Amino acid sequence: MTLTEQVTKDIIRRLLKGEDYRIEVVALINAEFLQFAIDFFKKVAQAKIESKSIDGDWYKGTFLNESLSSKEIAINSGLNTKTINNMYNTTAKKVVIDASNEHYDVLYNAISELIRNENDIDLTLTIKFRQVSIDLTINESLLVINTLAVKRAELRGGFWSTAGKRVEKPLMLTLCKLFQVSEENYAVKLKRTQTEVAETTFEREIDFYLVGQGEQYRCEVKLMGKGNPESADAVIARGSRVFVADKLSDTNKKQFDSLNVCWVELRNHNGFHAFEEVLETLGIPHGPLLDVSEENLESIFHEIID
């Protein structure tokens, strides 16, 4: 699951304008989920049409079939592979199949029990596919609804996690290009000796480096909500000198000032302009800010993303 290049660009555009970027992620989640829902309804309709069974076995036989991928089997049973991994410390296919079948049986029995206790309510889900209409019983409908809910939750968690990770480095590269920082004065990943790598516990988690005056300054990027208490902890743990965020609380800012950490809050009007102060504080050579025009941004994106 990855963010598209276009969404990455759109998020950076919004951040530079001091706007909320989250609508881009929400739109992507909606698009992916709705496409999944349509495809899933088609599969459900086809499976029900071809089924000779009148109970829940047609769903289990089709959607928990071992020929499917582990991810599909888990989702169709009402689980996801992350949950299974947390439960069993593995996502080996046999484990996923066994866990999914067990969970499906528990879920199906729970739905049946609920319906028996709530016998004054009924639900029929009708799907029209290739000019043929099929009706799902309340049991079947609730199974389908539960699967869609699990898939939506999986997409939501995955995309929000991916958004920050995919945008961090392109965002920093864009800022460096806009302020005409030489490639000699920044790095996505520094070249280190084996000894240096062995001694650097958090090497793999560093987002970006600014380089100048014989120093290598670690930069942390967090597209987080206001007042995230983990922000200062991450800076301390990784020895970061620069912190770039969507929003920061007053407490965050005081923490960073006390730690002598340079920070940039993008949500402010022209918030990214504070990056110039960071460069000057660290003695990083740079030129004047380029015009943040669509033409210049597209040129930068073509260089760092396309």
C-alpha beads as a LAMMPS data file, in Angstrom:
LAMMPS data file: protein, C-alpha beads

306 atoms
305 bonds

1 atom types
1 bond types

-500.0 500.0 xlo xhi
-500.0 500.0 ylo yhi
-500.0 500.0 zlo zhi

Masses

1 110.0

Atoms # bond

1 1 1 0.000 0.000 0.000
2 1 1 1.626 3.258 -1.087
3 1 1 0.657 6.846 -1.685
4 1 1 0.552 7.845 -5.311
5 1 1 3.095 10.362 -6.558
6 1 1 0.309 12.844 -7.265
7 1 1 -0.983 12.691 -3.700
8 1 1 2.558 13.180 -2.377
9 1 1 2.839 16.323 -4.491
10 1 1 -0.564 17.599 -3.409
11 1 1 0.268 17.094 0.271
12 1 1 3.505 19.083 -0.105
13 1 1 1.636 21.875 -1.920
14 1 1 -0.830 22.129 0.959
15 1 1 1.926 22.099 3.578
16 1 1 3.741 24.951 1.822
17 1 1 0.487 26.933 1.781
18 1 1 -0.041 26.316 5.493
19 1 1 -3.163 24.274 4.741
20 1 1 -4.400 21.024 6.245
21 1 1 -3.032 18.151 4.163
22 1 1 -5.310 15.491 5.643
23 1 1 -8.074 15.930 3.072
24 1 1 -5.707 14.446 0.471
25 1 1 -5.227 11.288 2.542
26 1 1 -8.962 11.034 3.286
27 1 1 -9.758 11.339 -0.423
28 1 1 -7.292 8.561 -1.204
29 1 1 -8.777 6.313 1.496
30 1 1 -12.275 6.956 0.148
31 1 1 -11.261 6.162 -3.419
32 1 1 -9.500 2.926 -2.449
33 1 1 -12.308 1.821 -0.143
34 1 1 -15.122 2.509 -2.598
35 1 1 -13.291 0.586 -5.322
36 1 1 -12.759 -2.307 -2.921
37 1 1 -16.450 -2.221 -1.930
38 1 1 -17.636 -2.359 -5.546
39 1 1 -15.263 -5.228 -6.383
40 1 1 -16.229 -7.081 -3.216
41 1 1 -19.956 -6.757 -3.913
42 1 1 -19.363 -8.193 -7.390
43 1 1 -17.523 -11.184 -5.905
44 1 1 -20.238 -11.704 -3.291
45 1 1 -22.990 -11.627 -5.905
46 1 1 -21.141 -14.046 -8.188
47 1 1 -20.406 -16.410 -5.294
48 1 1 -24.029 -16.368 -4.123
49 1 1 -25.317 -16.987 -7.662
50 1 1 -23.011 -19.976 -8.111
51 1 1 -23.614 -21.382 -4.631
52 1 1 -25.871 -24.370 -4.068
53 1 1 -25.787 -23.879 -0.327
54 1 1 -28.346 -21.800 1.532
55 1 1 -26.272 -21.221 4.644
56 1 1 -23.083 -19.342 5.453
57 1 1 -20.843 -22.045 3.991
58 1 1 -20.948 -20.458 0.532
59 1 1 -19.243 -17.364 1.952
60 1 1 -16.663 -19.365 3.873
61 1 1 -15.944 -21.670 0.949
62 1 1 -15.378 -18.753 -1.418
63 1 1 -13.848 -16.014 0.686
64 1 1 -11.729 -18.097 3.053
65 1 1 -10.502 -20.333 0.259
66 1 1 -6.857 -21.293 0.657
67 1 1 -6.139 -20.250 -2.935
68 1 1 -6.547 -16.612 -1.892
69 1 1 -3.718 -14.547 -0.442
70 1 1 -3.209 -14.426 3.326
71 1 1 -4.276 -10.787 3.357
72 1 1 -7.539 -11.508 1.519
73 1 1 -8.419 -14.465 3.734
74 1 1 -7.819 -12.456 6.899
75 1 1 -9.882 -9.468 5.737
76 1 1 -12.742 -11.667 4.532
77 1 1 -12.891 -13.362 7.925
78 1 1 -13.114 -10.032 9.732
79 1 1 -9.444 -9.818 10.775
80 1 1 -6.313 -8.285 9.296
81 1 1 -2.777 -9.614 9.091
82 1 1 -1.478 -7.030 11.573
83 1 1 -3.870 -8.311 14.239
84 1 1 -2.905 -11.911 13.486
85 1 1 0.780 -11.009 13.724
86 1 1 0.167 -9.373 17.101
87 1 1 -1.660 -12.500 18.283
88 1 1 0.711 -15.179 16.974
89 1 1 3.949 -13.281 16.181
90 1 1 3.797 -14.538 12.609
91 1 1 1.827 -14.113 9.401
92 1 1 2.710 -17.483 7.922
93 1 1 -0.132 -18.510 5.630
94 1 1 -1.089 -21.617 7.627
95 1 1 -1.384 -19.511 10.781
96 1 1 -3.449 -16.905 8.936
97 1 1 -5.779 -19.579 7.533
98 1 1 -6.288 -21.263 10.913
99 1 1 -6.806 -17.963 12.755
100 1 1 -9.189 -16.682 10.071
101 1 1 -11.310 -19.818 10.066
102 1 1 -11.514 -19.807 13.859
103 1 1 -12.471 -16.133 13.948
104 1 1 -15.033 -16.574 11.171
105 1 1 -16.779 -19.375 13.051
106 1 1 -16.887 -17.296 16.236
107 1 1 -18.181 -14.288 14.303
108 1 1 -20.834 -16.288 12.452
109 1 1 -22.076 -17.836 15.687
110 1 1 -22.164 -14.409 17.356
111 1 1 -24.216 -12.999 14.479
112 1 1 -26.617 -15.941 14.632
113 1 1 -27.039 -15.507 18.382
114 1 1 -27.629 -11.780 17.967
115 1 1 -30.318 -12.379 15.359
116 1 1 -32.071 -14.881 17.597
117 1 1 -32.154 -12.337 20.417
118 1 1 -33.155 -9.465 18.123
119 1 1 -35.858 -11.237 16.142
120 1 1 -37.907 -8.079 15.680
121 1 1 -35.444 -6.674 13.162
122 1 1 -34.640 -7.853 9.670
123 1 1 -32.176 -6.799 7.026
124 1 1 -31.911 -7.775 3.388
125 1 1 -29.066 -6.587 1.209
126 1 1 -29.884 -6.737 -2.495
127 1 1 -27.124 -6.724 -5.085
128 1 1 -27.868 -6.490 -8.782
129 1 1 -25.097 -7.991 -10.895
130 1 1 -25.235 -8.612 -14.645
131 1 1 -28.982 -8.025 -14.698
132 1 1 -29.476 -10.604 -11.939
133 1 1 -30.573 -9.564 -8.451
134 1 1 -29.526 -11.586 -5.419
135 1 1 -30.651 -11.093 -1.838
136 1 1 -28.429 -11.630 1.189
137 1 1 -30.017 -12.714 4.443
138 1 1 -29.431 -10.674 7.574
139 1 1 -26.648 -13.105 8.593
140 1 1 -24.953 -12.787 5.225
141 1 1 -25.466 -9.035 5.106
142 1 1 -23.830 -8.557 8.506
143 1 1 -20.864 -10.694 7.421
144 1 1 -20.390 -8.512 4.356
145 1 1 -20.798 -5.276 6.336
146 1 1 -18.247 -6.468 8.899
147 1 1 -15.722 -7.291 6.177
148 1 1 -16.135 -3.832 4.657
149 1 1 -15.653 -2.234 8.081
150 1 1 -12.438 -4.184 8.670
151 1 1 -11.121 -3.255 5.226
152 1 1 -11.888 0.429 5.826
153 1 1 -10.007 0.314 9.134
154 1 1 -7.040 -1.404 7.493
155 1 1 -6.888 1.183 4.717
156 1 1 -7.178 4.028 7.196
157 1 1 -4.338 2.782 9.379
158 1 1 -2.109 1.945 6.451
159 1 1 -2.576 5.198 4.550
160 1 1 -2.122 7.479 7.557
161 1 1 1.078 5.670 8.448
162 1 1 2.275 5.729 4.854
163 1 1 1.441 9.407 4.332
164 1 1 3.993 10.692 6.810
165 1 1 6.738 8.310 5.756
166 1 1 6.306 8.913 2.036
167 1 1 6.185 12.714 2.300
168 1 1 9.007 13.348 4.803
169 1 1 12.001 13.170 2.472
170 1 1 10.331 14.789 -0.584
171 1 1 9.190 17.641 1.696
172 1 1 12.722 18.261 2.980
173 1 1 14.144 18.036 -0.535
174 1 1 11.548 20.542 -1.737
175 1 1 12.482 22.986 1.036
176 1 1 16.162 22.654 0.183
177 1 1 15.462 23.242 -3.510
178 1 1 13.262 26.272 -2.805
179 1 1 16.005 27.848 -0.670
180 1 1 18.668 26.821 -3.183
181 1 1 20.674 24.687 -0.779
182 1 1 23.528 22.928 -2.567
183 1 1 23.381 19.148 -2.780
184 1 1 26.636 19.143 -0.824
185 1 1 24.768 20.554 2.162
186 1 1 22.031 17.965 2.585
187 1 1 21.638 14.210 2.417
188 1 1 18.860 11.687 2.585
189 1 1 21.313 9.106 3.891
190 1 1 24.886 9.745 4.945
191 1 1 27.797 7.530 3.993
192 1 1 29.265 6.084 7.185
193 1 1 31.995 3.665 8.100
194 1 1 30.995 0.281 9.493
195 1 1 32.122 1.428 12.941
196 1 1 29.963 4.568 12.764
197 1 1 26.928 2.593 11.626
198 1 1 27.399 0.064 14.447
199 1 1 27.536 2.897 16.973
200 1 1 24.474 4.698 15.576
201 1 1 21.458 2.974 17.100
202 1 1 18.828 5.101 15.346
203 1 1 20.489 5.379 11.937
204 1 1 17.634 3.732 10.033
205 1 1 15.051 6.081 11.553
206 1 1 16.666 9.409 10.631
207 1 1 14.556 11.277 8.068
208 1 1 17.051 13.727 6.622
209 1 1 20.400 15.469 7.209
210 1 1 21.613 19.013 6.741
211 1 1 25.373 19.241 6.321
212 1 1 27.546 22.273 7.020
213 1 1 30.587 23.581 8.874
214 1 1 31.860 20.054 9.283
215 1 1 28.671 18.991 11.065
216 1 1 25.898 16.589 10.134
217 1 1 22.582 17.799 11.529
218 1 1 19.828 15.236 11.908
219 1 1 16.366 16.390 10.878
220 1 1 13.110 14.934 12.165
221 1 1 9.850 15.343 10.223
222 1 1 6.467 14.637 11.823
223 1 1 3.171 15.440 10.128
224 1 1 1.422 15.171 13.461
225 1 1 -1.459 16.784 15.266
226 1 1 -0.941 19.630 17.701
227 1 1 0.601 18.748 21.029
228 1 1 1.812 15.230 20.244
229 1 1 3.746 14.324 23.408
230 1 1 6.041 11.925 21.559
231 1 1 7.671 14.677 19.507
232 1 1 10.287 15.777 22.041
233 1 1 10.969 12.159 22.974
234 1 1 11.799 11.331 19.356
235 1 1 14.131 14.322 19.097
236 1 1 15.958 13.397 22.308
237 1 1 16.250 9.711 21.389
238 1 1 17.650 10.382 17.928
239 1 1 19.733 13.436 18.716
240 1 1 17.927 15.519 16.071
241 1 1 18.896 19.164 15.598
242 1 1 15.963 20.166 13.382
243 1 1 12.265 19.380 13.801
244 1 1 9.746 20.049 11.017
245 1 1 6.062 19.521 11.815
246 1 1 2.570 20.279 10.571
247 1 1 1.490 21.759 13.917
248 1 1 3.244 22.303 17.266
249 1 1 1.883 23.207 20.671
250 1 1 3.395 25.962 22.789
251 1 1 4.750 23.225 25.053
252 1 1 6.449 21.559 22.083
253 1 1 8.082 24.820 21.089
254 1 1 9.349 25.498 24.615
255 1 1 10.728 21.957 24.799
256 1 1 12.615 22.367 21.530
257 1 1 13.930 25.802 22.472
258 1 1 15.254 24.395 25.748
259 1 1 16.940 21.571 23.830
260 1 1 18.442 24.021 21.325
261 1 1 16.499 22.304 18.545
262 1 1 15.515 24.375 15.503
263 1 1 11.863 23.926 14.589
264 1 1 9.517 24.726 11.713
265 1 1 5.724 24.785 12.064
266 1 1 4.248 24.515 8.595
267 1 1 0.632 25.295 9.491
268 1 1 1.448 28.966 10.190
269 1 1 1.049 31.529 7.389
270 1 1 4.253 31.174 5.354
271 1 1 5.340 28.756 8.058
272 1 1 7.910 27.088 5.826
273 1 1 9.814 30.412 5.667
274 1 1 11.185 29.499 9.115
275 1 1 13.367 26.967 7.308
276 1 1 15.558 29.880 6.210
277 1 1 16.164 30.759 9.871
278 1 1 17.136 27.146 10.479
279 1 1 19.676 27.266 7.660
280 1 1 21.168 30.497 8.940
281 1 1 21.317 29.257 12.531
282 1 1 23.176 26.130 11.442
283 1 1 25.395 27.993 9.008
284 1 1 24.092 26.107 5.962
285 1 1 24.827 28.038 2.727
286 1 1 21.727 28.868 0.712
287 1 1 20.336 31.288 -1.841
288 1 1 17.225 33.472 -1.801
289 1 1 13.838 31.769 -1.686
290 1 1 12.597 30.853 -5.149
291 1 1 9.133 31.941 -6.206
292 1 1 6.762 29.220 -4.967
293 1 1 4.993 29.051 -8.297
294 1 1 3.358 26.002 -9.771
295 1 1 5.996 26.007 -12.496
296 1 1 8.866 25.936 -10.003
297 1 1 7.182 23.309 -7.853
298 1 1 6.550 21.057 -10.844
299 1 1 10.195 21.415 -11.852
300 1 1 11.292 20.419 -8.344
301 1 1 8.831 17.518 -8.185
302 1 1 10.028 16.272 -11.560
303 1 1 13.565 16.181 -10.185
304 1 1 12.889 14.569 -6.794
305 1 1 9.738 12.471 -7.286
306 1 1 9.077 11.575 -10.923

Bonds

1 1 1 2
2 1 2 3
3 1 3 4
4 1 4 5
5 1 5 6
6 1 6 7
7 1 7 8
8 1 8 9
9 1 9 10
10 1 10 11
11 1 11 12
12 1 12 13
13 1 13 14
14 1 14 15
15 1 15 16
16 1 16 17
17 1 17 18
18 1 18 19
19 1 19 20
20 1 20 21
21 1 21 22
22 1 22 23
23 1 23 24
24 1 24 25
25 1 25 26
26 1 26 27
27 1 27 28
28 1 28 29
29 1 29 30
30 1 30 31
31 1 31 32
32 1 32 33
33 1 33 34
34 1 34 35
35 1 35 36
36 1 36 37
37 1 37 38
38 1 38 39
39 1 39 40
40 1 40 41
41 1 41 42
42 1 42 43
43 1 43 44
44 1 44 45
45 1 45 46
46 1 46 47
47 1 47 48
48 1 48 49
49 1 49 50
50 1 50 51
51 1 51 52
52 1 52 53
53 1 53 54
54 1 54 55
55 1 55 56
56 1 56 57
57 1 57 58
58 1 58 59
59 1 59 60
60 1 60 61
61 1 61 62
62 1 62 63
63 1 63 64
64 1 64 65
65 1 65 66
66 1 66 67
67 1 67 68
68 1 68 69
69 1 69 70
70 1 70 71
71 1 71 72
72 1 72 73
73 1 73 74
74 1 74 75
75 1 75 76
76 1 76 77
77 1 77 78
78 1 78 79
79 1 79 80
80 1 80 81
81 1 81 82
82 1 82 83
83 1 83 84
84 1 84 85
85 1 85 86
86 1 86 87
87 1 87 88
88 1 88 89
89 1 89 90
90 1 90 91
91 1 91 92
92 1 92 93
93 1 93 94
94 1 94 95
95 1 95 96
96 1 96 97
97 1 97 98
98 1 98 99
99 1 99 100
100 1 100 101
101 1 101 102
102 1 102 103
103 1 103 104
104 1 104 105
105 1 105 106
106 1 106 107
107 1 107 108
108 1 108 109
109 1 109 110
110 1 110 111
111 1 111 112
112 1 112 113
113 1 113 114
114 1 114 115
115 1 115 116
116 1 116 117
117 1 117 118
118 1 118 119
119 1 119 120
120 1 120 121
121 1 121 122
122 1 122 123
123 1 123 124
124 1 124 125
125 1 125 126
126 1 126 127
127 1 127 128
128 1 128 129
129 1 129 130
130 1 130 131
131 1 131 132
132 1 132 133
133 1 133 134
134 1 134 135
135 1 135 136
136 1 136 137
137 1 137 138
138 1 138 139
139 1 139 140
140 1 140 141
141 1 141 142
142 1 142 143
143 1 143 144
144 1 144 145
145 1 145 146
146 1 146 147
147 1 147 148
148 1 148 149
149 1 149 150
150 1 150 151
151 1 151 152
152 1 152 153
153 1 153 154
154 1 154 155
155 1 155 156
156 1 156 157
157 1 157 158
158 1 158 159
159 1 159 160
160 1 160 161
161 1 161 162
162 1 162 163
163 1 163 164
164 1 164 165
165 1 165 166
166 1 166 167
167 1 167 168
168 1 168 169
169 1 169 170
170 1 170 171
171 1 171 172
172 1 172 173
173 1 173 174
174 1 174 175
175 1 175 176
176 1 176 177
177 1 177 178
178 1 178 179
179 1 179 180
180 1 180 181
181 1 181 182
182 1 182 183
183 1 183 184
184 1 184 185
185 1 185 186
186 1 186 187
187 1 187 188
188 1 188 189
189 1 189 190
190 1 190 191
191 1 191 192
192 1 192 193
193 1 193 194
194 1 194 195
195 1 195 196
196 1 196 197
197 1 197 198
198 1 198 199
199 1 199 200
200 1 200 201
201 1 201 202
202 1 202 203
203 1 203 204
204 1 204 205
205 1 205 206
206 1 206 207
207 1 207 208
208 1 208 209
209 1 209 210
210 1 210 211
211 1 211 212
212 1 212 213
213 1 213 214
214 1 214 215
215 1 215 216
216 1 216 217
217 1 217 218
218 1 218 219
219 1 219 220
220 1 220 221
221 1 221 222
222 1 222 223
223 1 223 224
224 1 224 225
225 1 225 226
226 1 226 227
227 1 227 228
228 1 228 229
229 1 229 230
230 1 230 231
231 1 231 232
232 1 232 233
233 1 233 234
234 1 234 235
235 1 235 236
236 1 236 237
237 1 237 238
238 1 238 239
239 1 239 240
240 1 240 241
241 1 241 242
242 1 242 243
243 1 243 244
244 1 244 245
245 1 245 246
246 1 246 247
247 1 247 248
248 1 248 249
249 1 249 250
250 1 250 251
251 1 251 252
252 1 252 253
253 1 253 254
254 1 254 255
255 1 255 256
256 1 256 257
257 1 257 258
258 1 258 259
259 1 259 260
260 1 260 261
261 1 261 262
262 1 262 263
263 1 263 264
264 1 264 265
265 1 265 266
266 1 266 267
267 1 267 268
268 1 268 269
269 1 269 270
270 1 270 271
271 1 271 272
272 1 272 273
273 1 273 274
274 1 274 275
275 1 275 276
276 1 276 277
277 1 277 278
278 1 278 279
279 1 279 280
280 1 280 281
281 1 281 282
282 1 282 283
283 1 283 284
284 1 284 285
285 1 285 286
286 1 286 287
287 1 287 288
288 1 288 289
289 1 289 290
290 1 290 291
291 1 291 292
292 1 292 293
293 1 293 294
294 1 294 295
295 1 295 296
296 1 296 297
297 1 297 298
298 1 298 299
299 1 299 300
300 1 300 301
301 1 301 302
302 1 302 303
303 1 303 304
304 1 304 305
305 1 305 306
